[in-house]
């Protein structure tokens, strides 16, 4: 159901990349864990889904 939130955000006018950032780097920064999560960089934890 979380994926549907992206659809709603884009339908409401949010650019698609900003919707993705809201669940990745922006969320990690808000939680103060962006040193470990939020971007795909060496030394960070990541789950990558290619579409």
CHARMM-style PDB file with segment names, atoms N, HN, CA, C and O in Angstrom:
ATOM      1  N   UNK     1       0.810  -1.192   0.000  1.00  0.00      PROA
ATOM      2  CA  UNK     1       0.000   0.000   0.000  1.00  0.00      PROA
ATOM      3  C   UNK     1       0.856   1.259   0.000  1.00  0.00      PROA
ATOM      4  O   UNK     1       0.410   2.309  -0.462  1.00  0.00      PROA
ATOM      5  N   UNK     2       2.088   1.166   0.517  1.00  0.00      PROA
ATOM      6  HN  UNK     2       2.450   0.313   0.893  1.00  0.00      PROA
ATOM      7  CA  UNK     2       2.959   2.341   0.529  1.00  0.00      PROA
ATOM      8  C   UNK     2       3.232   2.854  -0.875  1.00  0.00      PROA
ATOM      9  O   UNK     2       3.322   4.063  -1.086  1.00  0.00      PROA
ATOM     10  N   UNK     3       3.364   1.958  -1.828  1.00  0.00      PROA
ATOM     11  HN  UNK     3       3.291   0.975  -1.657  1.00  0.00      PROA
ATOM     12  CA  UNK     3       3.651   2.371  -3.193  1.00  0.00      PROA
ATOM     13  C   UNK     3       2.537   3.243  -3.757  1.00  0.00      PROA
ATOM     14  O   UNK     3       2.802   4.110  -4.590  1.00  0.00      PROA
ATOM     15  N   UNK     4       1.316   3.034  -3.328  1.00  0.00      PROA
ATOM     16  HN  UNK     4       1.101   2.330  -2.651  1.00  0.00      PROA
ATOM     17  CA  UNK     4       0.192   3.845  -3.802  1.00  0.00      PROA
ATOM     18  C   UNK     4       0.349   5.308  -3.388  1.00  0.00      PROA
ATOM     19  O   UNK     4      -0.161   6.200  -4.066  1.00  0.00      PROA
ATOM     20  N   UNK     5       1.043   5.557  -2.289  1.00  0.00      PROA
ATOM     21  HN  UNK     5       1.457   4.832  -1.739  1.00  0.00      PROA
ATOM     22  CA  UNK     5       1.264   6.931  -1.851  1.00  0.00      PROA
ATOM     23  C   UNK     5       2.033   7.727  -2.899  1.00  0.00      PROA
ATOM     24  O   UNK     5       1.788   8.920  -3.079  1.00  0.00      PROA
ATOM     25  N   UNK     6       2.965   7.068  -3.594  1.00  0.00      PROA
ATOM     26  HN  UNK     6       3.164   6.099  -3.448  1.00  0.00      PROA
ATOM     27  CA  UNK     6       3.719   7.752  -4.650  1.00  0.00      PROA
ATOM     28  C   UNK     6       2.786   8.188  -5.773  1.00  0.00      PROA
ATOM     29  O   UNK     6       2.925   9.285  -6.314  1.00  0.00      PROA
ATOM     30  N   UNK     7       1.852   7.340  -6.115  1.00  0.00      PROA
ATOM     31  HN  UNK     7       1.739   6.449  -5.675  1.00  0.00      PROA
ATOM     32  CA  UNK     7       0.869   7.668  -7.151  1.00  0.00      PROA
ATOM     33  C   UNK     7       0.073   8.895  -6.733  1.00  0.00      PROA
ATOM     34  O   UNK     7      -0.131   9.807  -7.534  1.00  0.00      PROA
ATOM     35  N   UNK     8      -0.375   8.921  -5.489  1.00  0.00      PROA
ATOM     36  HN  UNK     8      -0.209   8.180  -4.839  1.00  0.00      PROA
ATOM     37  CA  UNK     8      -1.159  10.051  -4.996  1.00  0.00      PROA
ATOM     38  C   UNK     8      -0.339  11.342  -4.992  1.00  0.00      PROA
ATOM     39  O   UNK     8      -0.840  12.402  -5.367  1.00  0.00      PROA
ATOM     40  N   UNK     9       0.914  11.248  -4.569  1.00  0.00      PROA
ATOM     41  HN  UNK     9       1.321  10.387  -4.264  1.00  0.00      PROA
ATOM     42  CA  UNK     9       1.764  12.445  -4.536  1.00  0.00      PROA
ATOM     43  C   UNK     9       1.951  13.028  -5.937  1.00  0.00      PROA
ATOM     44  O   UNK     9       1.863  14.240  -6.130  1.00  0.00      PROA
ATOM     45  N   UNK    10       2.208  12.155  -6.907  1.00  0.00      PROA
ATOM     46  HN  UNK    10       2.279  11.170  -6.750  1.00  0.00      PROA
ATOM     47  CA  UNK    10       2.408  12.617  -8.282  1.00  0.00      PROA
ATOM     48  C   UNK    10       1.099  13.146  -8.857  1.00  0.00      PROA
ATOM     49  O   UNK    10       1.097  14.166  -9.546  1.00  0.00      PROA
ATOM     50  N   UNK    11       0.003  12.477  -8.586  1.00  0.00      PROA
ATOM     51  HN  UNK    11       0.006  11.648  -8.026  1.00  0.00      PROA
ATOM     52  CA  UNK    11      -1.298  12.965  -9.058  1.00  0.00      PROA
ATOM     53  C   UNK    11      -1.625  14.331  -8.467  1.00  0.00      PROA
ATOM     54  O   UNK    11      -2.308  15.133  -9.102  1.00  0.00      PROA
ATOM     55  N   UNK    12      -1.149  14.598  -7.272  1.00  0.00      PROA
ATOM     56  HN  UNK    12      -0.594  13.946  -6.756  1.00  0.00      PROA
ATOM     57  CA  UNK    12      -1.401  15.881  -6.618  1.00  0.00      PROA
ATOM     58  C   UNK    12      -0.468  16.980  -7.123  1.00  0.00      PROA
ATOM     59  O   UNK    12      -0.611  18.142  -6.743  1.00  0.00      PROA
ATOM     60  N   UNK    13       0.492  16.608  -7.984  1.00  0.00      PROA
ATOM     61  HN  UNK    13       0.608  15.664  -8.292  1.00  0.00      PROA
ATOM     62  CA  UNK    13       1.361  17.614  -8.583  1.00  0.00      PROA
ATOM     63  C   UNK    13       2.820  17.548  -8.193  1.00  0.00      PROA
ATOM     64  O   UNK    13       3.619  18.335  -8.701  1.00  0.00      PROA
ATOM     65  N   UNK    14       3.197  16.640  -7.313  1.00  0.00      PROA
ATOM     66  HN  UNK    14       2.548  16.001  -6.901  1.00  0.00      PROA
ATOM     67  CA  UNK    14       4.601  16.520  -6.928  1.00  0.00      PROA
ATOM     68  C   UNK    14       5.382  15.862  -8.064  1.00  0.00      PROA
ATOM     69  O   UNK    14       4.937  14.851  -8.606  1.00  0.00      PROA
ATOM     70  N   UNK    15       6.531  16.413  -8.430  1.00  0.00      PROA
ATOM     71  HN  UNK    15       6.893  17.234  -7.989  1.00  0.00      PROA
ATOM     72  CA  UNK    15       7.359  15.752  -9.448  1.00  0.00      PROA
ATOM     73  C   UNK    15       7.743  14.339  -8.986  1.00  0.00      PROA
ATOM     74  O   UNK    15       7.950  14.111  -7.794  1.00  0.00      PROA
ATOM     75  N   UNK    16       7.836  13.407  -9.915  1.00  0.00      PROA
ATOM     76  HN  UNK    16       7.667  13.592 -10.883  1.00  0.00      PROA
ATOM     77  CA  UNK    16       8.104  12.003  -9.581  1.00  0.00      PROA
ATOM     78  C   UNK    16       9.398  11.830  -8.790  1.00  0.00      PROA
ATOM     79  O   UNK    16       9.426  11.068  -7.824  1.00  0.00      PROA
ATOM     80  N   UNK    17      10.463  12.516  -9.175  1.00  0.00      PROA
ATOM     81  HN  UNK    17      10.441  13.136  -9.960  1.00  0.00      PROA
ATOM     82  CA  UNK    17      11.727  12.372  -8.451  1.00  0.00      PROA
ATOM     83  C   UNK    17      11.619  12.900  -7.026  1.00  0.00      PROA
ATOM     84  O   UNK    17      12.245  12.350  -6.120  1.00  0.00      PROA
ATOM     85  N   UNK    18      10.850  13.939  -6.813  1.00  0.00      PROA
ATOM     86  HN  UNK    18      10.341  14.386  -7.548  1.00  0.00      PROA
ATOM     87  CA  UNK    18      10.659  14.456  -5.456  1.00  0.00      PROA
ATOM     88  C   UNK    18       9.874  13.464  -4.605  1.00  0.00      PROA
ATOM     89  O   UNK    18      10.137  13.328  -3.410  1.00  0.00      PROA
ATOM     90  N   UNK    19       8.925  12.778  -5.202  1.00  0.00      PROA
ATOM     91  HN  UNK    19       8.711  12.888  -6.173  1.00  0.00      PROA
ATOM     92  CA  UNK    19       8.178  11.747  -4.474  1.00  0.00      PROA
ATOM     93  C   UNK    19       9.116  10.624  -4.037  1.00  0.00      PROA
ATOM     94  O   UNK    19       9.013  10.126  -2.916  1.00  0.00      PROA
ATOM     95  N   UNK    20      10.020  10.232  -4.912  1.00  0.00      PROA
ATOM     96  HN  UNK    20      10.103  10.636  -5.822  1.00  0.00      PROA
ATOM     97  CA  UNK    20      10.991   9.186  -4.557  1.00  0.00      PROA
ATOM     98  C   UNK    20      11.922   9.680  -3.458  1.00  0.00      PROA
ATOM     99  O   UNK    20      12.215   8.946  -2.514  1.00  0.00      PROA
ATOM    100  N   UNK    21      12.388  10.917  -3.575  1.00  0.00      PROA
ATOM    101  HN  UNK    21      12.150  11.513  -4.342  1.00  0.00      PROA
ATOM    102  CA  UNK    21      13.262  11.474  -2.536  1.00  0.00      PROA
ATOM    103  C   UNK    21      12.561  11.535  -1.179  1.00  0.00      PROA
ATOM    104  O   UNK    21      13.206  11.397  -0.140  1.00  0.00      PROA
ATOM    105  N   UNK    22      11.261  11.738  -1.188  1.00  0.00      PROA
ATOM    106  HN  UNK    22      10.737  11.850  -2.033  1.00  0.00      PROA
ATOM    107  CA  UNK    22      10.532  11.832   0.079  1.00  0.00      PROA
ATOM    108  C   UNK    22      10.619  10.538   0.884  1.00  0.00      PROA
ATOM    109  O   UNK    22      10.497  10.562   2.109  1.00  0.00      PROA
ATOM    110  N   UNK    23      10.828   9.419   0.210  1.00  0.00      PROA
ATOM    111  HN  UNK    23      10.927   9.400  -0.785  1.00  0.00      PROA
ATOM    112  CA  UNK    23      10.905   8.125   0.889  1.00  0.00      PROA
ATOM    113  C   UNK    23      12.340   7.636   1.063  1.00  0.00      PROA
ATOM    114  O   UNK    23      12.572   6.600   1.688  1.00  0.00      PROA
ATOM    115  N   UNK    24      13.302   8.375   0.515  1.00  0.00      PROA
ATOM    116  HN  UNK    24      13.113   9.216   0.007  1.00  0.00      PROA
ATOM    117  CA  UNK    24      14.692   7.920   0.596  1.00  0.00      PROA
ATOM    118  C   UNK    24      15.530   8.930   1.366  1.00  0.00      PROA
ATOM    119  O   UNK    24      15.538   8.912   2.597  1.00  0.00      PROA
ATOM    120  N   UNK    25      16.225   9.798   0.672  1.00  0.00      PROA
ATOM    121  HN  UNK    25      16.219   9.812  -0.327  1.00  0.00      PROA
ATOM    122  CA  UNK    25      17.157  10.710   1.344  1.00  0.00      PROA
ATOM    123  C   UNK    25      16.455  11.671   2.293  1.00  0.00      PROA
ATOM    124  O   UNK    25      16.963  11.936   3.383  1.00  0.00      PROA
ATOM    125  N   UNK    26      15.295  12.200   1.901  1.00  0.00      PROA
ATOM    126  HN  UNK    26      14.883  11.985   1.016  1.00  0.00      PROA
ATOM    127  CA  UNK    26      14.604  13.140   2.794  1.00  0.00      PROA
ATOM    128  C   UNK    26      14.161  12.461   4.089  1.00  0.00      PROA
ATOM    129  O   UNK    26      14.291  13.035   5.170  1.00  0.00      PROA
ATOM    130  N   UNK    27      13.644  11.246   3.980  1.00  0.00      PROA
ATOM    131  HN  UNK    27      13.539  10.779   3.102  1.00  0.00      PROA
ATOM    132  CA  UNK    27      13.225  10.503   5.172  1.00  0.00      PROA
ATOM    133  C   UNK    27      14.430  10.188   6.056  1.00  0.00      PROA
ATOM    134  O   UNK    27      14.354  10.324   7.277  1.00  0.00      PROA
ATOM    135  N   UNK    28      15.530   9.770   5.453  1.00  0.00      PROA
ATOM    136  HN  UNK    28      15.592   9.660   4.461  1.00  0.00      PROA
ATOM    137  CA  UNK    28      16.735   9.449   6.221  1.00  0.00      PROA
ATOM    138  C   UNK    28      17.263  10.684   6.949  1.00  0.00      PROA
ATOM    139  O   UNK    28      17.704  10.591   8.094  1.00  0.00      PROA
ATOM    140  N   UNK    29      17.218  11.835   6.289  1.00  0.00      PROA
ATOM    141  HN  UNK    29      16.859  11.911   5.359  1.00  0.00      PROA
ATOM    142  CA  UNK    29      17.673  13.070   6.942  1.00  0.00      PROA
ATOM    143  C   UNK    29      16.780  13.425   8.127  1.00  0.00      PROA
ATOM    144  O   UNK    29      17.280  13.803   9.186  1.00  0.00      PROA
ATOM    145  N   UNK    30      15.479  13.309   7.960  1.00  0.00      PROA
ATOM    146  HN  UNK    30      15.072  13.001   7.100  1.00  0.00      PROA
ATOM    147  CA  UNK    30      14.543  13.625   9.049  1.00  0.00      PROA
ATOM    148  C   UNK    30      14.758  12.709  10.259  1.00  0.00      PROA
ATOM    149  O   UNK    30      14.625  13.128  11.408  1.00  0.00      PROA
ATOM    150  N   UNK    31      15.091  11.456   9.969  1.00  0.00      PROA
ATOM    151  HN  UNK    31      15.200  11.116   9.035  1.00  0.00      PROA
ATOM    152  CA  UNK    31      15.323  10.491  11.047  1.00  0.00      PROA
ATOM    153  C   UNK    31      16.754  10.536  11.579  1.00  0.00      PROA
ATOM    154  O   UNK    31      17.105   9.816  12.514  1.00  0.00      PROA
ATOM    155  N   UNK    32      17.567  11.388  10.972  1.00  0.00      PROA
ATOM    156  HN  UNK    32      17.282  11.972  10.212  1.00  0.00      PROA
ATOM    157  CA  UNK    32      18.989  11.551  11.340  1.00  0.00      PROA
ATOM    158  C   UNK    32      19.775  10.254  11.207  1.00  0.00      PROA
ATOM    159  O   UNK    32      20.624   9.934  12.039  1.00  0.00      PROA
ATOM    160  N   UNK    33      19.474   9.511  10.137  1.00  0.00      PROA
ATOM    161  HN  UNK    33      18.784   9.771   9.461  1.00  0.00      PROA
ATOM    162  CA  UNK    33      20.219   8.290   9.849  1.00  0.00      PROA
ATOM    163  C   UNK    33      20.793   8.324   8.438  1.00  0.00      PROA
ATOM    164  O   UNK    33      21.123   7.282   7.870  1.00  0.00      PROA
ATOM    165  N   UNK    34      20.911   9.526   7.875  1.00  0.00      PROA
ATOM    166  HN  UNK    34      20.643  10.372   8.337  1.00  0.00      PROA
ATOM    167  CA  UNK    34      21.397   9.650   6.509  1.00  0.00      PROA
ATOM    168  C   UNK    34      22.878   9.310   6.380  1.00  0.00      PROA
ATOM    169  O   UNK    34      23.395   9.252   5.264  1.00  0.00      PROA
ATOM    170  N   UNK    35      23.570   9.084   7.491  1.00  0.00      PROA
ATOM    171  HN  UNK    35      23.150   9.132   8.398  1.00  0.00      PROA
ATOM    172  CA  UNK    35      24.943   8.604   7.418  1.00  0.00      PROA
ATOM    173  C   UNK    35      24.988   7.112   7.081  1.00  0.00      PROA
ATOM    174  O   UNK    35      26.030   6.598   6.674  1.00  0.00      PROA
ATOM    175  N   UNK    36      23.847   6.409   7.251  1.00  0.00      PROA
ATOM    176  HN  UNK    36      23.000   6.826   7.581  1.00  0.00      PROA
ATOM    177  CA  UNK    36      23.783   4.967   6.987  1.00  0.00      PROA
ATOM    178  C   UNK    36      22.805   4.599   5.890  1.00  0.00      PROA
ATOM    179  O   UNK    36      22.976   3.576   5.227  1.00  0.00      PROA
ATOM    180  N   UNK    37      21.765   5.432   5.683  1.00  0.00      PROA
ATOM    181  HN  UNK    37      21.627   6.263   6.221  1.00  0.00      PROA
ATOM    182  CA  UNK    37      20.681   5.107   4.752  1.00  0.00      PROA
ATOM    183  C   UNK    37      20.325   6.323   3.896  1.00  0.00      PROA
ATOM    184  O   UNK    37      20.767   7.439   4.167  1.00  0.00      PROA
ATOM    185  N   UNK    38      19.522   6.088   2.864  1.00  0.00      PROA
ATOM    186  HN  UNK    38      19.163   5.181   2.644  1.00  0.00      PROA
ATOM    187  CA  UNK    38      18.959   7.187   2.092  1.00  0.00      PROA
ATOM    188  C   UNK    38      19.519   7.369   0.704  1.00  0.00      PROA
ATOM    189  O   UNK    38      18.850   7.909  -0.178  1.00  0.00      PROA
ATOM    190  N   UNK    39      20.752   6.918   0.504  1.00  0.00      PROA
ATOM    191  HN  UNK    39      21.295   6.479   1.220  1.00  0.00      PROA
ATOM    192  CA  UNK    39      21.370   7.003  -0.826  1.00  0.00      PROA
ATOM    193  C   UNK    39      22.164   5.726  -1.083  1.00  0.00      PROA
ATOM    194  O   UNK    39      22.527   5.010  -0.149  1.00  0.00      PROA
ATOM    195  N   UNK    40      22.425   5.452  -2.339  1.00  0.00      PROA
ATOM    196  HN  UNK    40      22.131   6.033  -3.097  1.00  0.00      PROA
ATOM    197  CA  UNK    40      23.221   4.277  -2.702  1.00  0.00      PROA
ATOM    198  C   UNK    40      24.681   4.701  -2.821  1.00  0.00      PROA
ATOM    199  O   UNK    40      25.136   5.122  -3.884  1.00  0.00      PROA
ATOM    200  N   UNK    41      25.395   4.584  -1.723  1.00  0.00      PROA
ATOM    201  HN  UNK    41      25.025   4.242  -0.859  1.00  0.00      PROA
ATOM    202  CA  UNK    41      26.812   4.937  -1.679  1.00  0.00      PROA
ATOM    203  C   UNK    41      27.583   3.859  -0.936  1.00  0.00      PROA
ATOM    204  O   UNK    41      27.019   3.128  -0.122  1.00  0.00      PROA
ATOM    205  N   UNK    42      28.859   3.769  -1.219  1.00  0.00      PROA
ATOM    206  HN  UNK    42      29.317   4.363  -1.881  1.00  0.00      PROA
ATOM    207  CA  UNK    42      29.720   2.800  -0.564  1.00  0.00      PROA
ATOM    208  C   UNK    42      29.661   2.973   0.952  1.00  0.00      PROA
ATOM    209  O   UNK    42      29.817   4.079   1.471  1.00  0.00      PROA
ATOM    210  N   UNK    43      29.436   1.868   1.645  1.00  0.00      PROA
ATOM    211  HN  UNK    43      29.310   0.970   1.223  1.00  0.00      PROA
ATOM    212  CA  UNK    43      29.395   1.880   3.095  1.00  0.00      PROA
ATOM    213  C   UNK    43      28.012   2.060   3.698  1.00  0.00      PROA
ATOM    214  O   UNK    43      27.844   1.952   4.913  1.00  0.00      PROA
ATOM    215  N   UNK    44      27.020   2.334   2.856  1.00  0.00      PROA
ATOM    216  HN  UNK    44      27.156   2.421   1.869  1.00  0.00      PROA
ATOM    217  CA  UNK    44      25.651   2.500   3.343  1.00  0.00      PROA
ATOM    218  C   UNK    44      24.839   1.246   3.081  1.00  0.00      PROA
ATOM    219  O   UNK    44      25.142   0.482   2.164  1.00  0.00      PROA
ATOM    220  N   UNK    45      23.806   1.034   3.886  1.00  0.00      PROA
ATOM    221  HN  UNK    45      23.560   1.654   4.630  1.00  0.00      PROA
ATOM    222  CA  UNK    45      22.876  -0.074   3.670  1.00  0.00      PROA
ATOM    223  C   UNK    45      21.935   0.300   2.541  1.00  0.00      PROA
ATOM    224  O   UNK    45      21.534   1.459   2.430  1.00  0.00      PROA
ATOM    225  N   UNK    46      21.575  -0.660   1.702  1.00  0.00      PROA
ATOM    226  HN  UNK    46      21.901  -1.601   1.792  1.00  0.00      PROA
ATOM    227  CA  UNK    46      20.690  -0.328   0.587  1.00  0.00      PROA
ATOM    228  C   UNK    46      19.944  -1.550   0.078  1.00  0.00      PROA
ATOM    229  O   UNK    46      20.477  -2.659   0.034  1.00  0.00      PROA
ATOM    230  N   UNK    47      18.701  -1.316  -0.304  1.00  0.00      PROA
ATOM    231  HN  UNK    47      18.268  -0.415  -0.268  1.00  0.00      PROA
ATOM    232  CA  UNK    47      17.917  -2.247  -1.079  1.00  0.00      PROA
ATOM    233  C   UNK    47      17.666  -1.529  -2.388  1.00  0.00      PROA
ATOM    234  O   UNK    47      17.136  -0.418  -2.396  1.00  0.00      PROA
ATOM    235  N   UNK    48      18.035  -2.143  -3.484  1.00  0.00      PROA
ATOM    236  HN  UNK    48      18.465  -3.046  -3.478  1.00  0.00      PROA
ATOM    237  CA  UNK    48      17.881  -1.487  -4.785  1.00  0.00      PROA
ATOM    238  C   UNK    48      16.876  -2.282  -5.618  1.00  0.00      PROA
ATOM    239  O   UNK    48      16.991  -3.498  -5.770  1.00  0.00      PROA
ATOM    240  N   UNK    49      15.917  -1.580  -6.140  1.00  0.00      PROA
ATOM    241  HN  UNK    49      15.824  -0.592  -6.017  1.00  0.00      PROA
ATOM    242  CA  UNK    49      14.921  -2.181  -7.021  1.00  0.00      PROA
ATOM    243  C   UNK    49      15.045  -1.496  -8.361  1.00  0.00      PROA
ATOM    244  O   UNK    49      14.885  -0.279  -8.455  1.00  0.00      PROA
ATOM    245  N   UNK    50      15.326  -2.255  -9.392  1.00  0.00      PROA
ATOM    246  HN  UNK    50      15.455  -3.244  -9.316  1.00  0.00      PROA
ATOM    247  CA  UNK    50      15.421  -1.706 -10.750  1.00  0.00      PROA
ATOM    248  C   UNK    50      14.133  -1.997 -11.501  1.00  0.00      PROA
ATOM    249  O   UNK    50      13.656  -3.132 -11.534  1.00  0.00      PROA
ATOM    250  N   UNK    51      13.595  -0.982 -12.086  1.00  0.00      PROA
ATOM    251  HN  UNK    51      13.983  -0.061 -12.059  1.00  0.00      PROA
ATOM    252  CA  UNK    51      12.338  -1.130 -12.820  1.00  0.00      PROA
ATOM    253  C   UNK    51      12.565  -0.787 -14.273  1.00  0.00      PROA
ATOM    254  OT1 UNK    51      11.632  -0.846 -15.074  1.00  0.00      PROA
TER     255      UNK     51
END
